[in-house]
Amino acid sequence: MLVTVAIGAPAKVIANTARRVGLTAPALLGDNAIRDAYGVDAVPWTVVLGRDGRAVAAARGAHDENAFRTLFADALR
């Protein structure tokens, strides 16, 4: 399951951006505690969580669909 977590922007801005880009995944509002817990130091930042909720992979910056598919497949083996 893909979940988007937005940090540092008001809910209205996140909702408008999600609508504009056609995001269909849930968009949650995070805070600095979330950012710090996963070591996020850039945007966008992708963290793949295993079934146990622990980070199993991370990618900094924007990526195409194939890169994400590979990241997820490798991380969830």
C-alpha positions in Angstrom: 0.0 0.0 0.0 1.3 3.5 -0.9 0.7 6.3 1.6 2.0 9.8 1.1 3.1 11.8 4.1 3.5 15.6 3.7 5.5 17.6 6.1 5.7 21.3 6.4 2.7 22.4 4.4 -0.9 23.3 5.5 -3.6 20.6 4.9 -5.3 22.8 2.2 -2.0 23.0 0.2 -1.5 19.3 0.4 -5.1 18.5 -0.7 -4.9 20.9 -3.6 -1.5 19.5 -4.7 -2.8 15.9 -4.4 -5.8 16.8 -6.5 -3.7 18.6 -9.1 -1.2 15.8 -9.7 -3.9 13.1 -9.6 -2.7 11.4 -6.4 -5.0 8.5 -5.5 -3.1 7.2 -2.4 -3.9 8.5 1.0 -2.2 11.8 1.9 -1.3 12.2 5.6 0.0 15.2 7.4 3.3 14.5 9.2 5.5 16.6 11.5 9.1 16.9 12.4 9.0 13.9 14.6 8.1 11.7 11.6 10.8 13.4 9.5 13.4 12.8 12.2 12.3 9.2 12.9 13.1 8.3 9.3 16.1 10.6 8.7 14.4 12.6 6.0 16.6 15.5 4.9 15.3 16.2 1.4 12.0 16.4 -0.5 10.8 14.2 -2.0 12.0 11.3 0.1 10.6 7.8 -0.2 10.7 5.4 2.7 9.6 1.8 2.1 8.3 0.2 5.3 8.1 -3.5 5.8 5.1 -5.3 7.1 6.5 -4.7 10.6 6.5 -0.9 10.1 10.3 -0.7 10.0 12.1 1.1 7.2 13.6 -1.4 4.8 14.7 1.0 2.0 14.8 4.7 1.2 15.3 6.8 -1.9 16.1 10.5 -2.0 14.7 12.7 -4.8 12.3 12.1 -7.6 12.2 8.8 -9.5 10.4 7.3 -12.4 7.9 4.4 -12.1 10.5 1.7 -12.9 12.9 2.9 -10.3 10.1 2.8 -7.7 9.0 -0.7 -8.8 12.6 -1.9 -8.4 13.0 -0.2 -5.0 9.7 -1.8 -3.6 10.4 -5.2 -5.1 14.0 -5.3 -3.7 12.9 -4.0 -0.3 10.0 -6.3 0.2 11.6 -9.6 -0.7 
